[in-house]
Every structure is written in structure tokens, then in C-alpha cells.
Amino acid sequence: MATPKQMRKLLELFEEVPTERMQEILGSGLLTDLRDGKLVVGERKKNTLTLTLDPSSSTVANEAKRRGLKLVNDSDQSLLRAREVELELCGVLEAGEDRVNGEVMVLRSIKMDADKGEKHANAFLAQYKNWAPPKGVSYIAFPGMVLRVGYGSHYVPGLRWDGVGWCLDFFWLGYDWGGSGRLLRRPSTQLGTSPSA
């Protein structure tokens, strides 16, 4: 257990952190791990994110409605209470592929437990809006939420990195999905355990 002196030293360290860096620290989940006593030195992976899901959040749904998109399905519809989940970025391409059709991406996301929907997208936007992705990653899709225009084309919400922050968009499933795209799933060390995300 940390002594009061050690806790004061930790607080002093955070006082020295520039304001612009503090948001990155808050978004990393480090403070949550410290609070819950779950941190093991060297355990946190760079591509692991902690999201707080809020069933009342509606940023993506409101924007979809504004653009005339109608809900077909959302894997997050059953979320009834706020909860925290740990997720990692994952690719969808298999060996030898440089791209796949958007419909294939959605099907693979289900097999990979990476079919996260609206509440996950809302949480990411709220908590990681300015989080810089790993090199080579420029977009993240949330294929658990499928939308359409009238009776036509299908779309999924996604985020594009513009070099400064993440921008909400809707990706047409007729487009190809390339190597710079990512999905979110439970960390591979947790796969096979009871679903929490």
C-alpha cells in the first residue's frame, strides 16, 4: 500500500505535467488503473484504451439522423447501464490482403468480437477526441451500428484522424477497407472470457 508521502509525490508529479499532456494521460486509463490498483509496471499496452460507455449518449445517432441515415442495427442497443470497458485496436485484413469490401469487414468484425456500435463510438469521441493514433492508423469503424439511406446503401459510423483530432463520419460499406483502418475489441489477453464490451 502506498504511504501518504508516496501519494503526495505522485500528486506533485502530475502538477508538473503541462495542461495539453494531462488530457492524454486522463484518456490513457492510467489514472483509472492507479485508482483501482490494477496497474502492473509494463502491463499497459499502447493500443489499449479504456472507454466509459454511457447508455444515454447520442452524439452519433443525432448526427446520423441529421444526415438522413436510418438505423438498421446496433449491437450497443442492449446497453442499459454505464460501464467501463478496456479495448484494443485491431486490424481486419488477413495475410496477403491489402483491402477488403466493407461488407466483408462487418462480417469479420463479428467473428473478432470487434462489432462495437454507437455507445462505443460516442465514448471514444468523448474521451479520445485528440488522442493521436499509432503510425499508419487513420480511421476507426464501429460496424456494430449499421445505417442506411432510405432503402439503399448501408453505412457504419467511423472516425477519421485529421492530424489534430478524430472526426465523425459515416463509411459506405461499398467502399474498400484498407490497412490503415482499425476496429476495437477486447484485448487479446481477454478473448475467450465472458463478454464485457
C-alpha positions in Angstrom: 0.0 0.0 0.0 1.3 3.5 -0.8 2.3 5.7 2.0 0.9 9.3 2.3 4.4 10.5 1.4 4.4 8.4 -1.8 0.9 9.7 -2.7 1.9 13.3 -2.2 4.9 12.7 -4.5 2.6 11.2 -7.2 0.4 14.3 -7.0 3.4 16.6 -7.3 4.4 14.7 -10.5 1.0 15.5 -12.0 1.3 19.1 -11.0 4.4 19.4 -13.3 2.6 17.9 -16.3 1.6 20.6 -19.0 -2.1 21.0 -19.4 -2.1 19.8 -23.0 -0.5 16.5 -21.9 -2.8 16.0 -19.0 -5.8 15.2 -21.3 -3.7 12.4 -22.9 -2.9 11.0 -19.5 -6.5 11.1 -18.5 -7.6 9.4 -21.7 -5.0 6.6 -21.4 -6.8 4.9 -18.5 -3.6 5.2 -16.4 -5.3 7.1 -13.6 -8.2 4.6 -13.5 -5.7 1.7 -13.2 -3.9 3.6 -10.4 -7.2 4.2 -8.6 -8.3 0.6 -8.9 -4.9 -0.8 -8.1 -4.8 -2.8 -11.3 -1.6 -1.3 -12.7 1.4 -3.7 -13.1 4.5 -2.0 -14.4 4.9 -2.6 -18.1 1.3 -4.1 -18.3 -0.5 -1.3 -20.2 -0.2 -1.6 -24.0 0.0 1.5 -26.1 -3.0 0.4 -28.2 -5.3 -0.4 -25.3 -8.0 2.1 -24.5 -10.4 2.3 -21.6 -13.9 3.6 -22.5 -16.7 4.6 -20.2 -19.9 3.6 -22.0 -23.0 5.8 -21.3 -26.4 4.4 -22.4 -27.8 8.0 -22.6 -25.1 9.3 -25.1 -26.5 10.1 -28.5 -23.9 12.0 -30.5 -23.6 9.5 -33.3 -27.3 8.9 -33.5 -28.1 12.6 -33.6 -25.6 13.1 -36.4 -26.9 10.1 -38.4 -30.4 11.5 -38.1 -29.2 14.9 -39.2 -27.7 13.3 -42.3 -30.9 11.3 -43.1 -29.5 7.9 -42.1 -31.8 5.4 -40.5 -30.8 2.7 -38.1 -30.8 -0.9 -39.3 -29.0 -2.5 -36.3 -26.9 -1.5 -33.3 -25.0 -4.0 -31.2 -25.0 -1.5 -28.4 -28.8 -1.2 -28.1 -28.9 -3.6 -25.1 -26.5 -1.4 -23.0 -28.7 -0.4 -20.0 -26.1 0.9 -17.6 -22.9 2.9 -17.7 -19.8 0.8 -17.5 -16.1 0.9 -18.2 -14.5 -1.4 -20.8 -11.0 -2.0 -22.0 -10.5 -2.3 -25.7 -7.6 -2.6 -28.2 -7.2 -1.5 -31.8 -7.2 -4.4 -34.2 -6.9 -4.7 -38.0 -9.3 -6.7 -40.1 -7.1 -7.7 -43.1 -5.8 -11.3 -43.4 -2.4 -12.3 -44.7 -1.9 -11.4 -48.3 -4.7 -8.8 -48.4 -4.3 -5.1 -48.9 -8.0 -4.4 -48.8 -11.5 -6.0 -48.4 -15.0 -4.8 -49.2 -16.9 -3.1 -46.4 -19.4 -5.9 -46.1 -16.6 -8.4 -45.5 -15.2 -6.0 -42.8 -18.6 -6.1 -41.0 -18.7 -9.9 -41.1 -15.2 -10.3 -39.9 -15.8 -7.8 -37.1 -18.5 -10.1 -35.7 -16.1 -13.1 -35.7 -13.4 -11.0 -34.0 -15.7 -9.6 -31.3 -15.0 -6.2 -32.8 -18.5 -5.2 -33.8 -18.8 -2.3 -31.5 -21.7 0.2 -32.0 -22.9 3.7 -31.2 -22.2 3.8 -27.5 -18.6 2.8 -28.1 -18.2 5.5 -30.8 -19.7 8.1 -28.5 -17.4 7.1 -25.7 -14.3 7.2 -27.9 -15.2 10.7 -29.2 -15.8 12.0 -25.7 -12.7 10.6 -24.2 -10.1 10.3 -27.0 -11.0 13.1 -29.4 -7.4 14.3 -29.6 -5.6 11.0 -28.9 -3.0 10.5 -31.7 -3.3 7.0 -33.2 -0.3 4.7 -33.8 1.6 5.4 -37.0 -0.3 4.1 -40.1 -3.8 4.2 -38.5 -6.1 6.8 -40.0 -9.6 5.6 -39.3 -11.6 3.5 -36.8 -15.0 2.0 -37.7 -17.9 0.9 -35.4 -19.5 -1.8 -37.6 -21.9 -2.9 -34.8 -24.1 0.1 -35.9 -25.4 -0.2 -39.4 -27.4 2.6 -41.0 -28.9 3.2 -44.4 -30.3 6.0 -46.6 -33.9 5.2 -47.5 -33.9 1.6 -48.8 -30.5 2.0 -50.3 -26.8 2.0 -49.3 -25.6 0.8 -45.9 -23.2 2.8 -43.7 -21.3 2.4 -40.4 -20.1 5.2 -38.2 -16.4 5.8 -38.2 -13.8 8.2 -37.1 -11.2 9.8 -39.3 -7.9 11.1 -37.9 -7.2 14.6 -39.5 -3.8 15.1 -37.8 -5.3 17.0 -34.9 -8.3 15.1 -33.8 -10.9 12.5 -34.7 -13.8 13.5 -36.9 -17.1 11.6 -37.0 -18.1 10.3 -40.4 -20.2 7.5 -41.9 -18.4 5.0 -44.1 -20.3 3.5 -47.0 -20.0 -0.3 -47.0 -19.5 -0.3 -50.8 -16.0 1.2 -50.2 -13.0 -1.0 -49.7 -11.4 -1.3 -46.2 -7.6 -0.9 -46.3 -4.7 -1.4 -43.9 -4.9 2.0 -42.2 -8.4 1.2 -40.8 -8.9 -0.3 -37.3 -11.7 -1.7 -35.2 -12.0 -2.0 -31.4 -12.2 -5.3 -29.5 -11.5 -6.7 -26.0 -7.7 -7.1 -25.6 -6.5 -10.5 -27.0 -5.5 -11.4 -23.4 -9.2 -11.3 -22.5 -10.6 -13.1 -25.5 -12.4 -16.2 -24.5 -13.5 -14.7 -21.2 -17.0 -13.6 -20.5 -18.1 -10.6 -22.7 -17.6 -7.2 -21.1 -17.6 -4.9 -24.1 
